[in-house]
Amino acid sequence: MFRQLFRNQRETQANQIGTMTVQELKAKLDSREPIVLVDVRQPEEFAYDGHVAGARLLPLPMLAMRMNELPKDQPIVCICRSGNRSQVACEMLQRHGFTNVTNVVGGMIAWQRSGYPINRQ
């Protein structure tokens, strides 16, 4: 029963977090809409696998210690490899008072499959 309650609470919380496709993210970036794009993968993934231009690296294991570096008054968009770690990051940010957080569904896998540019710097 406790597991069911915990799962229901987590599902409710996850339902309150916005999601967007990589196509929607690309459109926002192209229109220069003000967002803070946070890549929560590990540094080696960010560097060697590539990342979206303008993304800010903030690995998930360090997010709790460094979330004060993020503005609470701007939209935060989280991305990872597949969308799982970024969902966890969105949930964590939301628990700490961030009200405008969005997860990129499909993450960098979907970004690459769509043929969008990758930075490897």
Phi and psi restraints in degrees (range 20) as a CNS / XPLOR table:
assign (resid 1 and name C) (resid 2 and name N)
       (resid 2 and name CA) (resid 2 and name C) 1.0 -59.8 20.0 2
assign (resid 2 and name N) (resid 2 and name CA)
       (resid 2 and name C) (resid 3 and name N) 1.0 -41.7 20.0 2
assign (resid 2 and name C) (resid 3 and name N)
       (resid 3 and name CA) (resid 3 and name C) 1.0 -60.0 20.0 2
assign (resid 3 and name N) (resid 3 and name CA)
       (resid 3 and name C) (resid 4 and name N) 1.0 -41.4 20.0 2
assign (resid 3 and name C) (resid 4 and name N)
       (resid 4 and name CA) (resid 4 and name C) 1.0 -63.7 20.0 2
assign (resid 4 and name N) (resid 4 and name CA)
       (resid 4 and name C) (resid 5 and name N) 1.0 -43.4 20.0 2
assign (resid 4 and name C) (resid 5 and name N)
       (resid 5 and name CA) (resid 5 and name C) 1.0 -63.0 20.0 2
assign (resid 5 and name N) (resid 5 and name CA)
       (resid 5 and name C) (resid 6 and name N) 1.0 -43.3 20.0 2
assign (resid 5 and name C) (resid 6 and name N)
       (resid 6 and name CA) (resid 6 and name C) 1.0 -63.7 20.0 2
assign (resid 6 and name N) (resid 6 and name CA)
       (resid 6 and name C) (resid 7 and name N) 1.0 -43.4 20.0 2
assign (resid 6 and name C) (resid 7 and name N)
       (resid 7 and name CA) (resid 7 and name C) 1.0 -63.5 20.0 2
assign (resid 7 and name N) (resid 7 and name CA)
       (resid 7 and name C) (resid 8 and name N) 1.0 -42.8 20.0 2
assign (resid 7 and name C) (resid 8 and name N)
       (resid 8 and name CA) (resid 8 and name C) 1.0 -62.5 20.0 2
assign (resid 8 and name N) (resid 8 and name CA)
       (resid 8 and name C) (resid 9 and name N) 1.0 -40.8 20.0 2
assign (resid 8 and name C) (resid 9 and name N)
       (resid 9 and name CA) (resid 9 and name C) 1.0 -63.7 20.0 2
assign (resid 9 and name N) (resid 9 and name CA)
       (resid 9 and name C) (resid 10 and name N) 1.0 -43.7 20.0 2
assign (resid 9 and name C) (resid 10 and name N)
       (resid 10 and name CA) (resid 10 and name C) 1.0 -65.6 20.0 2
assign (resid 10 and name N) (resid 10 and name CA)
       (resid 10 and name C) (resid 11 and name N) 1.0 -41.2 20.0 2
assign (resid 10 and name C) (resid 11 and name N)
       (resid 11 and name CA) (resid 11 and name C) 1.0 -64.1 20.0 2
assign (resid 11 and name N) (resid 11 and name CA)
       (resid 11 and name C) (resid 12 and name N) 1.0 -40.4 20.0 2
assign (resid 11 and name C) (resid 12 and name N)
       (resid 12 and name CA) (resid 12 and name C) 1.0 -63.3 20.0 2
assign (resid 12 and name N) (resid 12 and name CA)
       (resid 12 and name C) (resid 13 and name N) 1.0 -44.6 20.0 2
assign (resid 12 and name C) (resid 13 and name N)
       (resid 13 and name CA) (resid 13 and name C) 1.0 -63.7 20.0 2
assign (resid 13 and name N) (resid 13 and name CA)
       (resid 13 and name C) (resid 14 and name N) 1.0 -43.6 20.0 2
assign (resid 13 and name C) (resid 14 and name N)
       (resid 14 and name CA) (resid 14 and name C) 1.0 -63.7 20.0 2
assign (resid 14 and name N) (resid 14 and name CA)
       (resid 14 and name C) (resid 15 and name N) 1.0 -33.7 20.0 2
assign (resid 14 and name C) (resid 15 and name N)
       (resid 15 and name CA) (resid 15 and name C) 1.0 -66.9 20.0 2
assign (resid 15 and name N) (resid 15 and name CA)
       (resid 15 and name C) (resid 16 and name N) 1.0 -23.2 20.0 2
assign (resid 15 and name C) (resid 16 and name N)
       (resid 16 and name CA) (resid 16 and name C) 1.0 -83.0 20.0 2
assign (resid 16 and name N) (resid 16 and name CA)
       (resid 16 and name C) (resid 17 and name N) 1.0 -12.4 20.0 2
assign (resid 16 and name C) (resid 17 and name N)
       (resid 17 and name CA) (resid 17 and name C) 1.0 -87.2 20.0 2
assign (resid 17 and name N) (resid 17 and name CA)
       (resid 17 and name C) (resid 18 and name N) 1.0 132.8 20.0 2
assign (resid 17 and name C) (resid 18 and name N)
       (resid 18 and name CA) (resid 18 and name C) 1.0 -70.4 20.0 2
assign (resid 18 and name N) (resid 18 and name CA)
       (resid 18 and name C) (resid 19 and name N) 1.0 154.5 20.0 2
assign (resid 18 and name C) (resid 19 and name N)
       (resid 19 and name CA) (resid 19 and name C) 1.0 -129.0 20.0 2
assign (resid 19 and name N) (resid 19 and name CA)
       (resid 19 and name C) (resid 20 and name N) 1.0 154.2 20.0 2
assign (resid 19 and name C) (resid 20 and name N)
       (resid 20 and name CA) (resid 20 and name C) 1.0 -146.5 20.0 2
assign (resid 20 and name N) (resid 20 and name CA)
       (resid 20 and name C) (resid 21 and name N) 1.0 153.7 20.0 2
assign (resid 20 and name C) (resid 21 and name N)
       (resid 21 and name CA) (resid 21 and name C) 1.0 -82.9 20.0 2
assign (resid 21 and name N) (resid 21 and name CA)
       (resid 21 and name C) (resid 22 and name N) 1.0 167.7 20.0 2
assign (resid 21 and name C) (resid 22 and name N)
       (resid 22 and name CA) (resid 22 and name C) 1.0 -67.1 20.0 2
assign (resid 22 and name N) (resid 22 and name CA)
       (resid 22 and name C) (resid 23 and name N) 1.0 -29.0 20.0 2
assign (resid 22 and name C) (resid 23 and name N)
       (resid 23 and name CA) (resid 23 and name C) 1.0 -65.4 20.0 2
assign (resid 23 and name N) (resid 23 and name CA)
       (resid 23 and name C) (resid 24 and name N) 1.0 -40.7 20.0 2
assign (resid 23 and name C) (resid 24 and name N)
       (resid 24 and name CA) (resid 24 and name C) 1.0 -66.5 20.0 2
assign (resid 24 and name N) (resid 24 and name CA)
       (resid 24 and name C) (resid 25 and name N) 1.0 -40.3 20.0 2
assign (resid 24 and name C) (resid 25 and name N)
       (resid 25 and name CA) (resid 25 and name C) 1.0 -62.3 20.0 2
assign (resid 25 and name N) (resid 25 and name CA)
       (resid 25 and name C) (resid 26 and name N) 1.0 -46.3 20.0 2
assign (resid 25 and name C) (resid 26 and name N)
       (resid 26 and name CA) (resid 26 and name C) 1.0 -58.8 20.0 2
assign (resid 26 and name N) (resid 26 and name CA)
       (resid 26 and name C) (resid 27 and name N) 1.0 -42.7 20.0 2
assign (resid 26 and name C) (resid 27 and name N)
       (resid 27 and name CA) (resid 27 and name C) 1.0 -62.6 20.0 2
assign (resid 27 and name N) (resid 27 and name CA)
       (resid 27 and name C) (resid 28 and name N) 1.0 -42.0 20.0 2
assign (resid 27 and name C) (resid 28 and name N)
       (resid 28 and name CA) (resid 28 and name C) 1.0 -64.0 20.0 2
assign (resid 28 and name N) (resid 28 and name CA)
       (resid 28 and name C) (resid 29 and name N) 1.0 -42.7 20.0 2
assign (resid 28 and name C) (resid 29 and name N)
       (resid 29 and name CA) (resid 29 and name C) 1.0 -66.2 20.0 2
assign (resid 29 and name N) (resid 29 and name CA)
       (resid 29 and name C) (resid 30 and name N) 1.0 -42.7 20.0 2
assign (resid 29 and name C) (resid 30 and name N)
       (resid 30 and name CA) (resid 30 and name C) 1.0 -63.2 20.0 2
assign (resid 30 and name N) (resid 30 and name CA)
       (resid 30 and name C) (resid 31 and name N) 1.0 -35.1 20.0 2
assign (resid 30 and name C) (resid 31 and name N)
       (resid 31 and name CA) (resid 31 and name C) 1.0 -85.5 20.0 2
assign (resid 31 and name N) (resid 31 and name CA)
       (resid 31 and name C) (resid 32 and name N) 1.0 0.4 20.0 2
assign (resid 31 and name C) (resid 32 and name N)
       (resid 32 and name CA) (resid 32 and name C) 1.0 59.6 20.0 2
assign (resid 32 and name N) (resid 32 and name CA)
       (resid 32 and name C) (resid 33 and name N) 1.0 31.5 20.0 2
assign (resid 32 and name C) (resid 33 and name N)
       (resid 33 and name CA) (resid 33 and name C) 1.0 -62.3 20.0 2
assign (resid 33 and name N) (resid 33 and name CA)
       (resid 33 and name C) (resid 34 and name N) 1.0 135.3 20.0 2
assign (resid 33 and name C) (resid 34 and name N)
       (resid 34 and name CA) (resid 34 and name C) 1.0 -71.3 20.0 2
assign (resid 34 and name N) (resid 34 and name CA)
       (resid 34 and name C) (resid 35 and name N) 1.0 108.1 20.0 2
assign (resid 34 and name C) (resid 35 and name N)
       (resid 35 and name CA) (resid 35 and name C) 1.0 -137.8 20.0 2
assign (resid 35 and name N) (resid 35 and name CA)
       (resid 35 and name C) (resid 36 and name N) 1.0 158.7 20.0 2
assign (resid 35 and name C) (resid 36 and name N)
       (resid 36 and name CA) (resid 36 and name C) 1.0 -109.1 20.0 2
assign (resid 36 and name N) (resid 36 and name CA)
       (resid 36 and name C) (resid 37 and name N) 1.0 109.9 20.0 2
assign (resid 36 and name C) (resid 37 and name N)
       (resid 37 and name CA) (resid 37 and name C) 1.0 -91.7 20.0 2
assign (resid 37 and name N) (resid 37 and name CA)
       (resid 37 and name C) (resid 38 and name N) 1.0 116.9 20.0 2
assign (resid 37 and name C) (resid 38 and name N)
       (resid 38 and name CA) (resid 38 and name C) 1.0 -112.2 20.0 2
assign (resid 38 and name N) (resid 38 and name CA)
       (resid 38 and name C) (resid 39 and name N) 1.0 119.5 20.0 2
assign (resid 38 and name C) (resid 39 and name N)
       (resid 39 and name CA) (resid 39 and name C) 1.0 -95.5 20.0 2
assign (resid 39 and name N) (resid 39 and name CA)
       (resid 39 and name C) (resid 40 and name N) 1.0 117.7 20.0 2
assign (resid 39 and name C) (resid 40 and name N)
       (resid 40 and name CA) (resid 40 and name C) 1.0 -99.7 20.0 2
assign (resid 40 and name N) (resid 40 and name CA)
       (resid 40 and name C) (resid 41 and name N) 1.0 14.2 20.0 2
assign (resid 40 and name C) (resid 41 and name N)
       (resid 41 and name CA) (resid 41 and name C) 1.0 -76.6 20.0 2
assign (resid 41 and name N) (resid 41 and name CA)
       (resid 41 and name C) (resid 42 and name N) 1.0 177.1 20.0 2
assign (resid 41 and name C) (resid 42 and name N)
       (resid 42 and name CA) (resid 42 and name C) 1.0 -76.3 20.0 2
assign (resid 42 and name N) (resid 42 and name CA)
       (resid 42 and name C) (resid 43 and name N) 1.0 155.0 20.0 2
assign (resid 42 and name C) (resid 43 and name N)
       (resid 43 and name CA) (resid 43 and name C) 1.0 -54.1 20.0 2
assign (resid 43 and name N) (resid 43 and name CA)
       (resid 43 and name C) (resid 44 and name N) 1.0 -38.8 20.0 2
assign (resid 43 and name C) (resid 44 and name N)
       (resid 44 and name CA) (resid 44 and name C) 1.0 -68.3 20.0 2
assign (resid 44 and name N) (resid 44 and name CA)
       (resid 44 and name C) (resid 45 and name N) 1.0 -34.4 20.0 2
assign (resid 44 and name C) (resid 45 and name N)
       (resid 45 and name CA) (resid 45 and name C) 1.0 -65.9 20.0 2
assign (resid 45 and name N) (resid 45 and name CA)
       (resid 45 and name C) (resid 46 and name N) 1.0 -45.4 20.0 2
assign (resid 45 and name C) (resid 46 and name N)
       (resid 46 and name CA) (resid 46 and name C) 1.0 -58.1 20.0 2
assign (resid 46 and name N) (resid 46 and name CA)
       (resid 46 and name C) (resid 47 and name N) 1.0 -45.4 20.0 2
assign (resid 46 and name C) (resid 47 and name N)
       (resid 47 and name CA) (resid 47 and name C) 1.0 -78.3 20.0 2
assign (resid 47 and name N) (resid 47 and name CA)
       (resid 47 and name C) (resid 48 and name N) 1.0 -49.8 20.0 2
assign (resid 47 and name C) (resid 48 and name N)
       (resid 48 and name CA) (resid 48 and name C) 1.0 -86.6 20.0 2
assign (resid 48 and name N) (resid 48 and name CA)
       (resid 48 and name C) (resid 49 and name N) 1.0 -36.5 20.0 2
assign (resid 48 and name C) (resid 49 and name N)
       (resid 49 and name CA) (resid 49 and name C) 1.0 -84.2 20.0 2
assign (resid 49 and name N) (resid 49 and name CA)
       (resid 49 and name C) (resid 50 and name N) 1.0 -16.9 20.0 2
assign (resid 49 and name C) (resid 50 and name N)
       (resid 50 and name CA) (resid 50 and name C) 1.0 94.3 20.0 2
assign (resid 50 and name N) (resid 50 and name CA)
       (resid 50 and name C) (resid 51 and name N) 1.0 166.3 20.0 2
assign (resid 50 and name C) (resid 51 and name N)
       (resid 51 and name CA) (resid 51 and name C) 1.0 -150.2 20.0 2
assign (resid 51 and name N) (resid 51 and name CA)
       (resid 51 and name C) (resid 52 and name N) 1.0 167.1 20.0 2
assign (resid 51 and name C) (resid 52 and name N)
       (resid 52 and name CA) (resid 52 and name C) 1.0 -75.0 20.0 2
assign (resid 52 and name N) (resid 52 and name CA)
       (resid 52 and name C) (resid 53 and name N) 1.0 135.2 20.0 2
assign (resid 52 and name C) (resid 53 and name N)
       (resid 53 and name CA) (resid 53 and name C) 1.0 -56.3 20.0 2
assign (resid 53 and name N) (resid 53 and name CA)
       (resid 53 and name C) (resid 54 and name N) 1.0 132.9 20.0 2
assign (resid 53 and name C) (resid 54 and name N)
       (resid 54 and name CA) (resid 54 and name C) 1.0 89.1 20.0 2
assign (resid 54 and name N) (resid 54 and name CA)
       (resid 54 and name C) (resid 55 and name N) 1.0 -5.8 20.0 2
assign (resid 54 and name C) (resid 55 and name N)
       (resid 55 and name CA) (resid 55 and name C) 1.0 -70.7 20.0 2
assign (resid 55 and name N) (resid 55 and name CA)
       (resid 55 and name C) (resid 56 and name N) 1.0 144.7 20.0 2
assign (resid 55 and name C) (resid 56 and name N)
       (resid 56 and name CA) (resid 56 and name C) 1.0 -104.1 20.0 2
assign (resid 56 and name N) (resid 56 and name CA)
       (resid 56 and name C) (resid 57 and name N) 1.0 123.5 20.0 2
assign (resid 56 and name C) (resid 57 and name N)
       (resid 57 and name CA) (resid 57 and name C) 1.0 -77.8 20.0 2
assign (resid 57 and name N) (resid 57 and name CA)
       (resid 57 and name C) (resid 58 and name N) 1.0 122.7 20.0 2
assign (resid 57 and name C) (resid 58 and name N)
       (resid 58 and name CA) (resid 58 and name C) 1.0 -147.6 20.0 2
assign (resid 58 and name N) (resid 58 and name CA)
       (resid 58 and name C) (resid 59 and name N) 1.0 84.1 20.0 2
assign (resid 58 and name C) (resid 59 and name N)
       (resid 59 and name CA) (resid 59 and name C) 1.0 -54.4 20.0 2
assign (resid 59 and name N) (resid 59 and name CA)
       (resid 59 and name C) (resid 60 and name N) 1.0 141.1 20.0 2
assign (resid 59 and name C) (resid 60 and name N)
       (resid 60 and name CA) (resid 60 and name C) 1.0 -50.6 20.0 2
assign (resid 60 and name N) (resid 60 and name CA)
       (resid 60 and name C) (resid 61 and name N) 1.0 -44.3 20.0 2
assign (resid 60 and name C) (resid 61 and name N)
       (resid 61 and name CA) (resid 61 and name C) 1.0 -61.8 20.0 2
assign (resid 61 and name N) (resid 61 and name CA)
       (resid 61 and name C) (resid 62 and name N) 1.0 -19.5 20.0 2
assign (resid 61 and name C) (resid 62 and name N)
       (resid 62 and name CA) (resid 62 and name C) 1.0 -102.8 20.0 2
assign (resid 62 and name N) (resid 62 and name CA)
       (resid 62 and name C) (resid 63 and name N) 1.0 -3.6 20.0 2
assign (resid 62 and name C) (resid 63 and name N)
       (resid 63 and name CA) (resid 63 and name C) 1.0 -59.1 20.0 2
assign (resid 63 and name N) (resid 63 and name CA)
       (resid 63 and name C) (resid 64 and name N) 1.0 -44.4 20.0 2
assign (resid 63 and name C) (resid 64 and name N)
       (resid 64 and name CA) (resid 64 and name C) 1.0 -60.0 20.0 2
assign (resid 64 and name N) (resid 64 and name CA)
       (resid 64 and name C) (resid 65 and name N) 1.0 -37.1 20.0 2
assign (resid 64 and name C) (resid 65 and name N)
       (resid 65 and name CA) (resid 65 and name C) 1.0 -80.0 20.0 2
assign (resid 65 and name N) (resid 65 and name CA)
       (resid 65 and name C) (resid 66 and name N) 1.0 -22.4 20.0 2
assign (resid 65 and name C) (resid 66 and name N)
       (resid 66 and name CA) (resid 66 and name C) 1.0 -118.7 20.0 2
assign (resid 66 and name N) (resid 66 and name CA)
       (resid 66 and name C) (resid 67 and name N) 1.0 6.5 20.0 2
assign (resid 66 and name C) (resid 67 and name N)
       (resid 67 and name CA) (resid 67 and name C) 1.0 -64.4 20.0 2
assign (resid 67 and name N) (resid 67 and name CA)
       (resid 67 and name C) (resid 68 and name N) 1.0 -19.0 20.0 2
assign (resid 67 and name C) (resid 68 and name N)
       (resid 68 and name CA) (resid 68 and name C) 1.0 -66.6 20.0 2
assign (resid 68 and name N) (resid 68 and name CA)
       (resid 68 and name C) (resid 69 and name N) 1.0 -11.9 20.0 2
assign (resid 68 and name C) (resid 69 and name N)
       (resid 69 and name CA) (resid 69 and name C) 1.0 -78.2 20.0 2
assign (resid 69 and name N) (resid 69 and name CA)
       (resid 69 and name C) (resid 70 and name N) 1.0 -12.4 20.0 2
assign (resid 69 and name C) (resid 70 and name N)
       (resid 70 and name CA) (resid 70 and name C) 1.0 -96.3 20.0 2
assign (resid 70 and name N) (resid 70 and name CA)
       (resid 70 and name C) (resid 71 and name N) 1.0 140.7 20.0 2
assign (resid 70 and name C) (resid 71 and name N)
       (resid 71 and name CA) (resid 71 and name C) 1.0 -76.7 20.0 2
assign (resid 71 and name N) (resid 71 and name CA)
       (resid 71 and name C) (resid 72 and name N) 1.0 132.3 20.0 2
assign (resid 71 and name C) (resid 72 and name N)
       (resid 72 and name CA) (resid 72 and name C) 1.0 -81.2 20.0 2
assign (resid 72 and name N) (resid 72 and name CA)
       (resid 72 and name C) (resid 73 and name N) 1.0 -12.0 20.0 2
assign (resid 72 and name C) (resid 73 and name N)
       (resid 73 and name CA) (resid 73 and name C) 1.0 -99.7 20.0 2
assign (resid 73 and name N) (resid 73 and name CA)
       (resid 73 and name C) (resid 74 and name N) 1.0 10.4 20.0 2
assign (resid 73 and name C) (resid 74 and name N)
       (resid 74 and name CA) (resid 74 and name C) 1.0 -126.0 20.0 2
assign (resid 74 and name N) (resid 74 and name CA)
       (resid 74 and name C) (resid 75 and name N) 1.0 153.7 20.0 2
assign (resid 74 and name C) (resid 75 and name N)
       (resid 75 and name CA) (resid 75 and name C) 1.0 -64.9 20.0 2
assign (resid 75 and name N) (resid 75 and name CA)
       (resid 75 and name C) (resid 76 and name N) 1.0 130.7 20.0 2
assign (resid 75 and name C) (resid 76 and name N)
       (resid 76 and name CA) (resid 76 and name C) 1.0 -106.7 20.0 2
assign (resid 76 and name N) (resid 76 and name CA)
       (resid 76 and name C) (resid 77 and name N) 1.0 126.3 20.0 2
assign (resid 76 and name C) (resid 77 and name N)
       (resid 77 and name CA) (resid 77 and name C) 1.0 -117.6 20.0 2
assign (resid 77 and name N) (resid 77 and name CA)
       (resid 77 and name C) (resid 78 and name N) 1.0 122.3 20.0 2
assign (resid 77 and name C) (resid 78 and name N)
       (resid 78 and name CA) (resid 78 and name C) 1.0 -105.0 20.0 2
assign (resid 78 and name N) (resid 78 and name CA)
       (resid 78 and name C) (resid 79 and name N) 1.0 139.9 20.0 2
assign (resid 78 and name C) (resid 79 and name N)
       (resid 79 and name CA) (resid 79 and name C) 1.0 -137.5 20.0 2
assign (resid 79 and name N) (resid 79 and name CA)
       (resid 79 and name C) (resid 80 and name N) 1.0 148.7 20.0 2
assign (resid 79 and name C) (resid 80 and name N)
       (resid 80 and name CA) (resid 80 and name C) 1.0 -143.3 20.0 2
assign (resid 80 and name N) (resid 80 and name CA)
       (resid 80 and name C) (resid 81 and name N) 1.0 -155.1 20.0 2
assign (resid 80 and name C) (resid 81 and name N)
       (resid 81 and name CA) (resid 81 and name C) 1.0 -70.3 20.0 2
assign (resid 81 and name N) (resid 81 and name CA)
       (resid 81 and name C) (resid 82 and name N) 1.0 -47.8 20.0 2
assign (resid 81 and name C) (resid 82 and name N)
       (resid 82 and name CA) (resid 82 and name C) 1.0 -124.9 20.0 2
assign (resid 82 and name N) (resid 82 and name CA)
       (resid 82 and name C) (resid 83 and name N) 1.0 -13.4 20.0 2
assign (resid 82 and name C) (resid 83 and name N)
       (resid 83 and name CA) (resid 83 and name C) 1.0 111.2 20.0 2
assign (resid 83 and name N) (resid 83 and name CA)
       (resid 83 and name C) (resid 84 and name N) 1.0 -7.4 20.0 2
assign (resid 83 and name C) (resid 84 and name N)
       (resid 84 and name CA) (resid 84 and name C) 1.0 -79.5 20.0 2
assign (resid 84 and name N) (resid 84 and name CA)
       (resid 84 and name C) (resid 85 and name N) 1.0 -53.6 20.0 2
assign (resid 84 and name C) (resid 85 and name N)
       (resid 85 and name CA) (resid 85 and name C) 1.0 -63.6 20.0 2
assign (resid 85 and name N) (resid 85 and name CA)
       (resid 85 and name C) (resid 86 and name N) 1.0 -35.9 20.0 2
assign (resid 85 and name C) (resid 86 and name N)
       (resid 86 and name CA) (resid 86 and name C) 1.0 -67.8 20.0 2
assign (resid 86 and name N) (resid 86 and name CA)
       (resid 86 and name C) (resid 87 and name N) 1.0 -30.5 20.0 2
assign (resid 86 and name C) (resid 87 and name N)
       (resid 87 and name CA) (resid 87 and name C) 1.0 -65.3 20.0 2
assign (resid 87 and name N) (resid 87 and name CA)
       (resid 87 and name C) (resid 88 and name N) 1.0 -43.9 20.0 2
assign (resid 87 and name C) (resid 88 and name N)
       (resid 88 and name CA) (resid 88 and name C) 1.0 -61.0 20.0 2
assign (resid 88 and name N) (resid 88 and name CA)
       (resid 88 and name C) (resid 89 and name N) 1.0 -42.1 20.0 2
assign (resid 88 and name C) (resid 89 and name N)
       (resid 89 and name CA) (resid 89 and name C) 1.0 -61.9 20.0 2
assign (resid 89 and name N) (resid 89 and name CA)
       (resid 89 and name C) (resid 90 and name N) 1.0 -43.0 20.0 2
assign (resid 89 and name C) (resid 90 and name N)
       (resid 90 and name CA) (resid 90 and name C) 1.0 -61.4 20.0 2
assign (resid 90 and name N) (resid 90 and name CA)
       (resid 90 and name C) (resid 91 and name N) 1.0 -42.6 20.0 2
assign (resid 90 and name C) (resid 91 and name N)
       (resid 91 and name CA) (resid 91 and name C) 1.0 -62.5 20.0 2
assign (resid 91 and name N) (resid 91 and name CA)
       (resid 91 and name C) (resid 92 and name N) 1.0 -42.3 20.0 2
assign (resid 91 and name C) (resid 92 and name N)
       (resid 92 and name CA) (resid 92 and name C) 1.0 -64.2 20.0 2
assign (resid 92 and name N) (resid 92 and name CA)
       (resid 92 and name C) (resid 93 and name N) 1.0 -45.9 20.0 2
assign (resid 92 and name C) (resid 93 and name N)
       (resid 93 and name CA) (resid 93 and name C) 1.0 -61.5 20.0 2
assign (resid 93 and name N) (resid 93 and name CA)
       (resid 93 and name C) (resid 94 and name N) 1.0 -42.2 20.0 2
assign (resid 93 and name C) (resid 94 and name N)
       (resid 94 and name CA) (resid 94 and name C) 1.0 -62.0 20.0 2
assign (resid 94 and name N) (resid 94 and name CA)
       (resid 94 and name C) (resid 95 and name N) 1.0 -41.3 20.0 2
assign (resid 94 and name C) (resid 95 and name N)
       (resid 95 and name CA) (resid 95 and name C) 1.0 -63.3 20.0 2
assign (resid 95 and name N) (resid 95 and name CA)
       (resid 95 and name C) (resid 96 and name N) 1.0 -23.4 20.0 2
assign (resid 95 and name C) (resid 96 and name N)
       (resid 96 and name CA) (resid 96 and name C) 1.0 -102.4 20.0 2
assign (resid 96 and name N) (resid 96 and name CA)
       (resid 96 and name C) (resid 97 and name N) 1.0 22.9 20.0 2
assign (resid 96 and name C) (resid 97 and name N)
       (resid 97 and name CA) (resid 97 and name C) 1.0 94.8 20.0 2
assign (resid 97 and name N) (resid 97 and name CA)
       (resid 97 and name C) (resid 98 and name N) 1.0 2.3 20.0 2
assign (resid 97 and name C) (resid 98 and name N)
       (resid 98 and name CA) (resid 98 and name C) 1.0 -79.8 20.0 2
assign (resid 98 and name N) (resid 98 and name CA)
       (resid 98 and name C) (resid 99 and name N) 1.0 125.0 20.0 2
assign (resid 98 and name C) (resid 99 and name N)
       (resid 99 and name CA) (resid 99 and name C) 1.0 -103.5 20.0 2
assign (resid 99 and name N) (resid 99 and name CA)
       (resid 99 and name C) (resid 100 and name N) 1.0 -14.6 20.0 2
assign (resid 99 and name C) (resid 100 and name N)
       (resid 100 and name CA) (resid 100 and name C) 1.0 -122.3 20.0 2
assign (resid 100 and name N) (resid 100 and name CA)
       (resid 100 and name C) (resid 101 and name N) 1.0 76.3 20.0 2
assign (resid 100 and name C) (resid 101 and name N)
       (resid 101 and name CA) (resid 101 and name C) 1.0 -118.2 20.0 2
assign (resid 101 and name N) (resid 101 and name CA)
       (resid 101 and name C) (resid 102 and name N) 1.0 141.1 20.0 2
assign (resid 101 and name C) (resid 102 and name N)
       (resid 102 and name CA) (resid 102 and name C) 1.0 -136.6 20.0 2
assign (resid 102 and name N) (resid 102 and name CA)
       (resid 102 and name C) (resid 103 and name N) 1.0 139.0 20.0 2
assign (resid 102 and name C) (resid 103 and name N)
       (resid 103 and name CA) (resid 103 and name C) 1.0 -101.9 20.0 2
assign (resid 103 and name N) (resid 103 and name CA)
       (resid 103 and name C) (resid 104 and name N) 1.0 135.5 20.0 2
assign (resid 103 and name C) (resid 104 and name N)
       (resid 104 and name CA) (resid 104 and name C) 1.0 -86.5 20.0 2
assign (resid 104 and name N) (resid 104 and name CA)
       (resid 104 and name C) (resid 105 and name N) 1.0 111.9 20.0 2
assign (resid 104 and name C) (resid 105 and name N)
       (resid 105 and name CA) (resid 105 and name C) 1.0 -68.3 20.0 2
assign (resid 105 and name N) (resid 105 and name CA)
       (resid 105 and name C) (resid 106 and name N) 1.0 128.6 20.0 2
assign (resid 105 and name C) (resid 106 and name N)
       (resid 106 and name CA) (resid 106 and name C) 1.0 88.4 20.0 2
assign (resid 106 and name N) (resid 106 and name CA)
       (resid 106 and name C) (resid 107 and name N) 1.0 -15.0 20.0 2
assign (resid 106 and name C) (resid 107 and name N)
       (resid 107 and name CA) (resid 107 and name C) 1.0 52.5 20.0 2
assign (resid 107 and name N) (resid 107 and name CA)
       (resid 107 and name C) (resid 108 and name N) 1.0 -148.1 20.0 2
assign (resid 107 and name C) (resid 108 and name N)
       (resid 108 and name CA) (resid 108 and name C) 1.0 -67.5 20.0 2
assign (resid 108 and name N) (resid 108 and name CA)
       (resid 108 and name C) (resid 109 and name N) 1.0 -26.5 20.0 2
assign (resid 108 and name C) (resid 109 and name N)
       (resid 109 and name CA) (resid 109 and name C) 1.0 -60.3 20.0 2
assign (resid 109 and name N) (resid 109 and name CA)
       (resid 109 and name C) (resid 110 and name N) 1.0 -49.1 20.0 2
assign (resid 109 and name C) (resid 110 and name N)
       (resid 110 and name CA) (resid 110 and name C) 1.0 -66.3 20.0 2
assign (resid 110 and name N) (resid 110 and name CA)
       (resid 110 and name C) (resid 111 and name N) 1.0 -37.7 20.0 2
assign (resid 110 and name C) (resid 111 and name N)
       (resid 111 and name CA) (resid 111 and name C) 1.0 -60.0 20.0 2
assign (resid 111 and name N) (resid 111 and name CA)
       (resid 111 and name C) (resid 112 and name N) 1.0 -47.6 20.0 2
assign (resid 111 and name C) (resid 112 and name N)
       (resid 112 and name CA) (resid 112 and name C) 1.0 -67.1 20.0 2
assign (resid 112 and name N) (resid 112 and name CA)
       (resid 112 and name C) (resid 113 and name N) 1.0 -42.0 20.0 2
assign (resid 112 and name C) (resid 113 and name N)
       (resid 113 and name CA) (resid 113 and name C) 1.0 -61.8 20.0 2
assign (resid 113 and name N) (resid 113 and name CA)
       (resid 113 and name C) (resid 114 and name N) 1.0 -27.8 20.0 2
assign (resid 113 and name C) (resid 114 and name N)
       (resid 114 and name CA) (resid 114 and name C) 1.0 -80.4 20.0 2
assign (resid 114 and name N) (resid 114 and name CA)
       (resid 114 and name C) (resid 115 and name N) 1.0 -6.6 20.0 2
assign (resid 114 and name C) (resid 115 and name N)
       (resid 115 and name CA) (resid 115 and name C) 1.0 80.3 20.0 2
assign (resid 115 and name N) (resid 115 and name CA)
       (resid 115 and name C) (resid 116 and name N) 1.0 17.2 20.0 2
assign (resid 115 and name C) (resid 116 and name N)
       (resid 116 and name CA) (resid 116 and name C) 1.0 -77.0 20.0 2
assign (resid 116 and name N) (resid 116 and name CA)
       (resid 116 and name C) (resid 117 and name N) 1.0 155.4 20.0 2
assign (resid 116 and name C) (resid 117 and name N)
       (resid 117 and name CA) (resid 117 and name C) 1.0 -66.6 20.0 2
assign (resid 117 and name N) (resid 117 and name CA)
       (resid 117 and name C) (resid 118 and name N) 1.0 146.4 20.0 2
assign (resid 117 and name C) (resid 118 and name N)
       (resid 118 and name CA) (resid 118 and name C) 1.0 -122.1 20.0 2
assign (resid 118 and name N) (resid 118 and name CA)
       (resid 118 and name C) (resid 119 and name N) 1.0 133.1 20.0 2
assign (resid 118 and name C) (resid 119 and name N)
       (resid 119 and name CA) (resid 119 and name C) 1.0 -95.1 20.0 2
assign (resid 119 and name N) (resid 119 and name CA)
       (resid 119 and name C) (resid 120 and name N) 1.0 137.0 20.0 2
assign (resid 119 and name C) (resid 120 and name N)
       (resid 120 and name CA) (resid 120 and name C) 1.0 -126.8 20.0 2
assign (resid 120 and name N) (resid 120 and name CA)
       (resid 120 and name C) (resid 121 and name N) 1.0 60.9 20.0 2
